[in-house]
Amino acid sequence: MAWERVQRFRFGASSWTLWLDKQGRKPRWIMTADREGVSVEPKSPGLNSKKEAMKVLAELLAPRIRDLRVEAGITQEELAGRLGVRSITVSRWERGEQVPSRDALEKLTEFVNSQNR
């Protein structure tokens, strides 16, 4: 397989890379966790769609976002207000139904950093 790096996602100290392999009859997608901030090329055959690969990331982020909010002692509505998104969006993130946008991930990282001071 010839994996091509498509996009990186960062949240706090963690990062993930979305990969694409166009060489087969159908494109294959996969999400990998980076090691010490370095993208590691996948070894598995991947998934049939980008949507499936993004679902993996959504499920990884969901408990982290929820735990962050709960530890901060704020509601979904309060977190949404701080990030400039709707509360239903935060709810979808926490249920693993949606991946935060790059901008939202950056704001979440800033929020994490402000909580750790």
C-alpha positions as CSV (number, residue, x, y, z in Angstrom):
1,M,0.0,0.0,0.0
2,A,1.1,3.5,-0.7
3,W,-0.3,5.6,2.1
4,E,-0.5,9.4,1.6
5,R,-0.9,11.7,4.6
6,V,-4.1,13.8,4.1
7,Q,-4.7,15.6,7.4
8,R,-3.4,15.9,11.0
9,F,-5.6,16.5,14.0
10,R,-4.3,17.8,17.3
11,F,-6.0,17.9,20.7
12,G,-3.9,18.7,23.7
13,A,-0.7,16.7,23.7
14,S,-2.2,14.1,21.3
15,S,-2.4,14.0,17.5
16,W,-3.7,11.8,14.8
17,T,-3.2,11.5,11.1
18,L,-5.7,10.7,8.4
19,W,-4.2,8.6,5.6
20,L,-5.4,7.7,2.0
21,D,-4.3,4.9,-0.3
22,K,-5.5,5.4,-3.9
23,Q,-3.6,2.5,-5.4
24,G,-6.3,-0.3,-5.2
25,R,-9.5,-0.6,-7.1
26,K,-11.1,1.5,-4.3
27,P,-9.5,4.2,-2.2
28,R,-8.7,3.1,1.4
29,W,-8.7,5.3,4.4
30,I,-7.3,5.0,7.9
31,M,-6.7,7.1,11.1
32,T,-3.5,6.5,13.1
33,A,-2.4,7.9,16.5
34,D,0.9,9.8,16.1
35,R,3.8,8.8,18.3
36,E,5.5,11.7,20.0
37,G,4.0,14.1,17.5
38,V,5.3,12.1,14.5
39,S,2.9,10.5,11.9
40,V,3.4,6.7,11.7
41,E,2.5,5.1,8.4
42,P,-0.3,2.6,8.8
43,K,0.3,-1.2,8.6
44,S,-3.4,-2.3,8.3
45,P,-5.5,-2.4,5.1
46,G,-7.6,0.6,6.1
47,L,-11.3,1.3,5.7
48,N,-13.7,1.8,2.8
49,S,-14.5,5.5,3.3
50,K,-13.2,8.7,4.8
51,K,-16.4,8.8,6.9
52,E,-15.5,5.4,8.6
53,A,-11.9,6.7,9.3
54,M,-13.3,9.9,10.8
55,K,-15.7,7.9,13.0
56,V,-12.6,6.3,14.6
57,L,-11.3,9.7,15.5
58,A,-14.7,10.9,16.8
59,E,-14.9,7.9,19.1
60,L,-11.4,8.5,20.4
61,L,-12.1,12.2,21.1
62,A,-15.5,11.7,22.7
63,P,-14.5,10.6,26.2
64,R,-11.6,13.0,26.2
65,I,-13.9,16.0,25.5
66,R,-16.5,14.9,28.0
67,D,-13.9,14.3,30.7
68,L,-12.3,17.7,30.1
69,R,-15.7,19.4,30.4
70,V,-16.7,17.4,33.6
71,E,-13.3,18.1,35.2
72,A,-13.7,21.8,34.5
73,G,-17.1,21.6,36.2
74,I,-19.0,23.2,33.3
75,T,-22.1,22.3,31.2
76,Q,-22.1,21.5,27.5
77,E,-23.8,24.9,27.0
78,E,-21.0,26.7,28.9
79,L,-18.3,24.8,26.9
80,A,-20.1,25.6,23.6
81,G,-20.3,29.3,24.6
82,R,-16.5,29.4,25.2
83,L,-15.8,27.7,21.9
84,G,-18.3,29.6,19.8
85,V,-20.4,26.6,18.8
86,R,-23.9,25.3,19.6
87,S,-24.5,23.0,22.6
88,I,-25.8,20.3,20.3
89,T,-22.4,20.3,18.6
90,V,-20.6,19.7,21.9
91,S,-23.2,16.9,22.6
92,R,-22.4,15.3,19.2
93,W,-18.7,15.4,20.0
94,E,-19.2,13.8,23.4
95,R,-21.3,11.0,21.8
96,G,-18.7,10.4,19.1
97,E,-21.1,11.4,16.4
98,Q,-19.1,14.3,15.0
99,V,-15.4,15.3,14.8
100,P,-14.7,18.9,15.9
101,S,-13.4,21.2,13.2
102,R,-9.7,22.1,13.1
103,D,-10.7,25.5,14.6
104,A,-12.7,23.9,17.4
105,L,-9.9,21.5,18.2
106,E,-7.5,24.4,18.5
107,K,-9.9,26.2,20.8
108,L,-10.4,23.0,22.8
109,T,-6.6,22.7,23.1
110,E,-6.4,26.4,24.3
111,F,-9.1,25.5,26.9
112,V,-7.2,22.5,28.1
113,N,-4.0,24.6,28.4
114,S,-5.9,27.3,30.4
115,Q,-7.3,24.6,32.8
116,N,-3.7,23.2,33.4
117,R,-2.3,26.6,34.6
